[in-house]
Amino acid sequence: MTTPVTPASDWPRDIYRALCAHQVRQVAYVPDAGHSRLIEYCRDDPAMIALPLTTEEEGIGLLAGAWLGGDRGVLLMQSSGVGNCINQFSLARVCRLPLLLLVTMRGEDGERNPWQEPMGRNSAGLLETAGIEPLRVDAAAAAGATVAAALERAYRESSAIAVLIAQRVIGIKSFDQ
């Protein structure tokens, strides 16, 4: 269960609108409570293909294929998935493919699962080391504009960018019933 932290906007809808405005057609994701509303918006849109993955690194190859086939795509994941993709990130870097990652952060203030803390603390640095520019969203109202700017740059410059959505934006996951 996720408890929202009183968002200033409907950030999943704002991000969905940015994806639509930038003609994103493929959305790859590993099921994640933090992205659940965004995933629903994408799955409900007949112009988009929302593709569930078994592991995040599958999404890198999938999005490379989408780009080569003429589609734009994004990969949704939790910060814990960043570590799963380290080797695959080289595909985007070496081939100069545009890549946009939307990463819901875990392991930040209020996290109750200690296994989430290492990747929450290290995701931005690991992304930079892999040649992916991390942009951070600390306020719900900034999510749509940040994603729109990242999409514009990623596709204009054939660059890799990750938008890190702070845990305070997505809410703190509770294990209480």
C-alpha positions as CSV (number, residue, x, y, z in Angstrom):
1,M,0.0,0.0,0.0
2,T,1.3,3.5,-0.9
3,T,0.4,6.5,1.2
4,P,0.7,9.7,-0.9
5,V,2.3,12.7,0.6
6,T,-0.3,15.3,-0.5
7,P,0.9,15.9,-4.0
8,A,0.4,19.4,-5.4
9,S,-0.7,17.9,-8.7
10,D,-1.8,14.7,-10.4
11,W,1.8,14.0,-11.4
12,P,1.1,10.7,-13.2
13,R,-1.4,12.4,-15.4
14,D,1.1,15.3,-16.0
15,I,3.7,12.8,-17.0
16,Y,1.2,10.9,-19.2
17,R,0.4,14.2,-21.0
18,A,4.1,14.9,-21.6
19,L,4.5,11.4,-23.1
20,C,1.5,12.0,-25.4
21,A,2.8,15.4,-26.4
22,H,6.1,13.9,-27.4
23,Q,4.6,11.0,-29.4
24,V,5.8,8.3,-27.0
25,R,4.2,5.0,-28.3
26,Q,5.9,2.3,-26.2
27,V,6.1,2.2,-22.4
28,A,8.1,-0.6,-20.9
29,Y,7.7,-1.3,-17.2
30,V,8.2,-3.7,-14.4
31,P,5.0,-3.5,-12.3
32,D,5.5,-0.9,-9.6
33,A,3.1,0.7,-7.1
34,G,4.8,4.1,-7.6
35,H,4.1,4.1,-11.3
36,S,0.7,2.3,-11.1
37,R,-1.5,5.3,-12.1
38,L,0.9,6.2,-15.0
39,I,0.9,2.6,-16.2
40,E,-2.9,2.6,-16.1
41,Y,-3.1,5.8,-18.2
42,C,-0.7,4.3,-20.7
43,R,-2.5,0.9,-20.9
44,D,-5.8,2.7,-21.4
45,D,-4.5,4.7,-24.4
46,P,-5.0,2.9,-27.7
47,A,-2.2,4.9,-29.2
48,M,0.3,3.4,-26.7
49,I,1.7,0.0,-26.2
50,A,2.3,-0.7,-22.5
51,L,4.7,-3.6,-22.2
52,P,5.2,-5.4,-18.9
53,L,8.7,-6.8,-18.4
54,T,10.0,-9.5,-16.1
55,T,13.2,-7.5,-15.4
56,E,14.2,-3.9,-16.1
57,E,17.2,-4.6,-18.4
58,E,14.8,-6.2,-21.0
59,G,13.5,-2.7,-21.5
60,I,16.7,-1.3,-22.8
61,G,16.8,-3.6,-25.8
62,L,13.1,-3.2,-26.3
63,L,13.4,0.6,-26.5
64,A,16.4,0.3,-28.8
65,G,14.3,-1.8,-31.1
66,A,11.3,0.6,-30.8
67,W,13.6,3.5,-31.8
68,L,15.1,1.6,-34.7
69,G,11.5,0.7,-35.8
70,G,10.4,4.4,-35.7
71,D,8.7,4.6,-32.3
72,R,9.5,6.6,-29.2
73,G,9.5,4.8,-25.8
74,V,10.2,5.2,-22.1
75,L,11.2,2.7,-19.4
76,L,9.5,2.9,-16.0
77,M,11.3,1.4,-13.0
78,Q,12.1,1.7,-9.3
79,S,15.5,2.8,-8.2
80,S,16.3,-0.8,-7.3
81,G,16.0,-1.6,-11.0
82,V,18.9,0.7,-11.9
83,G,21.4,-1.8,-10.7
84,N,19.8,-4.5,-12.9
85,C,20.5,-2.4,-16.0
86,I,24.1,-1.4,-15.6
87,N,25.5,-3.6,-18.4
88,Q,22.6,-2.8,-20.8
89,F,23.0,1.0,-20.4
90,S,26.0,0.7,-22.7
91,L,23.8,-0.1,-25.6
92,A,22.2,3.3,-25.6
93,R,25.6,5.0,-24.9
94,V,27.6,3.2,-27.6
95,C,24.9,3.3,-30.2
96,R,23.8,6.9,-29.4
97,L,20.2,5.9,-29.0
98,P,17.8,8.2,-27.1
99,L,16.8,6.6,-23.8
100,L,14.5,8.0,-21.2
101,L,14.1,6.3,-17.8
102,L,11.4,7.3,-15.3
103,V,12.6,6.1,-12.0
104,T,10.5,6.1,-8.8
105,M,12.9,6.4,-5.9
106,R,12.9,4.1,-2.9
107,G,15.2,4.1,0.1
108,E,14.8,7.8,0.9
109,D,13.3,9.5,3.9
110,G,10.6,7.4,5.5
111,E,11.6,4.1,3.8
112,R,10.7,1.1,5.9
113,N,12.4,-1.5,3.8
114,P,16.2,-1.4,4.4
115,W,16.9,-3.4,1.2
116,Q,15.8,-0.4,-0.8
117,E,18.3,2.0,0.8
118,P,21.5,1.1,-1.1
119,M,20.1,1.7,-4.6
120,G,18.0,4.7,-3.4
121,R,21.2,6.3,-2.2
122,N,23.4,5.3,-5.2
123,S,21.1,5.4,-8.2
124,A,22.0,8.9,-9.4
125,G,25.7,8.3,-9.2
126,L,25.5,5.0,-10.9
127,L,23.4,6.5,-13.7
128,E,26.0,9.3,-14.2
129,T,28.8,6.7,-14.3
130,A,26.9,4.9,-17.0
131,G,26.6,8.1,-19.0
132,I,23.0,8.8,-18.2
133,E,22.1,12.3,-16.9
134,P,19.9,12.1,-13.8
135,L,17.2,14.8,-13.4
136,R,15.4,14.9,-10.0
137,V,11.7,15.7,-9.3
138,D,11.3,16.6,-5.7
139,A,7.8,18.2,-6.1
140,A,4.8,16.7,-7.8
141,A,4.0,19.9,-9.6
142,A,7.4,19.7,-11.5
143,A,7.0,16.1,-12.8
144,G,5.3,16.9,-16.1
145,A,7.5,19.7,-17.1
146,T,10.7,17.8,-16.1
147,V,9.6,14.8,-18.1
148,A,8.7,17.0,-21.1
149,A,12.1,18.6,-21.0
150,A,13.9,15.3,-20.7
151,L,11.9,13.8,-23.6
152,E,12.8,16.8,-25.8
153,R,16.5,16.6,-25.0
154,A,16.7,12.8,-25.2
155,Y,15.2,12.7,-28.7
156,R,16.9,15.9,-30.0
157,E,20.4,14.9,-28.8
158,S,20.1,11.1,-28.9
159,S,21.1,11.1,-25.3
160,A,20.2,9.1,-22.2
161,I,18.3,10.8,-19.4
162,A,16.8,9.5,-16.2
163,V,14.1,11.4,-14.3
164,L,14.3,10.4,-10.7
165,I,10.9,10.9,-8.9
166,A,11.5,11.4,-5.2
167,Q,9.9,9.1,-2.7
168,R,8.2,12.1,-1.1
169,V,6.3,12.6,-4.5
170,I,5.3,8.9,-4.9
171,G,4.5,8.4,-1.2
172,I,5.9,6.1,1.4
173,K,5.0,2.4,1.0
174,S,3.5,0.9,4.1
175,F,3.4,-2.7,4.9
176,D,0.7,-2.3,7.5
177,Q,-2.8,-3.6,6.5
